[in-house]
Amino acid sequence: QVQLVESGGGLVQPGGSLRLSCVASGLIFNNYRMGWYRQAPGKQREFLAAITGSSTRYADSVKGRFTISSDNAKNTVYLEMNVLKPEDTAVYYCNAYNFVTKTNNYWGQGTQVTISS
C-alpha cells in the first residue's frame, strides 16, 4: 500500500521560511517523479515543483523562492520555501507519479501552510 505523508506545515509570518517533508512508502522511489502542489480555498490545485532523479522543474510563481530536493535513501522529498507571502497560504500536497509505467499517481493527505502576521 502506497503512502505519502507530508509534514512541516504551519503558521509563518510573511517573509519567513518553511521546509515541508514527504515520506513515501510502499513504492519504488526511484521509479517516481515526486512533486509538490498546493490548493488555496476556492482555487484549483496548482503545480509547484517536481523532481526526477537530479532533474527539477518549477512553476514560475515559485521559481527562485522554493527549492525541491530528495533523499532517495530515506524515500523523502522536501520543499524548502523562502520569502513566503500571504498568497502562499494553501494546503500543500505531495505527489508521486510513476514515470516508468505511467499508470500510478498518488497523493498525500496535505499539510496546511498559513502565511500571516
Secondary structure as GFF3:
##gff-version 3
##sequence-region A 1 117
A	DSSP	beta_strand	3	7	.	.	.	ID=ss1
A	DSSP	beta_strand	10	12	.	.	.	ID=ss2
A	DSSP	beta_strand	18	25	.	.	.	ID=ss3
A	DSSP	three_ten_helix	29	31	.	.	.	ID=ss4
A	DSSP	beta_strand	32	39	.	.	.	ID=ss5
A	DSSP	beta_strand	46	52	.	.	.	ID=ss6
A	DSSP	beta_strand	55	58	.	.	.	ID=ss7
A	DSSP	beta_strand	66	71	.	.	.	ID=ss8
A	DSSP	three_ten_helix	72	74	.	.	.	ID=ss9
A	DSSP	beta_strand	76	81	.	.	.	ID=ss10
A	DSSP	three_ten_helix	86	88	.	.	.	ID=ss11
A	DSSP	beta_strand	90	98	.	.	.	ID=ss12
A	DSSP	beta_strand	105	107	.	.	.	ID=ss13
A	DSSP	beta_strand	111	115	.	.	.	ID=ss14
###
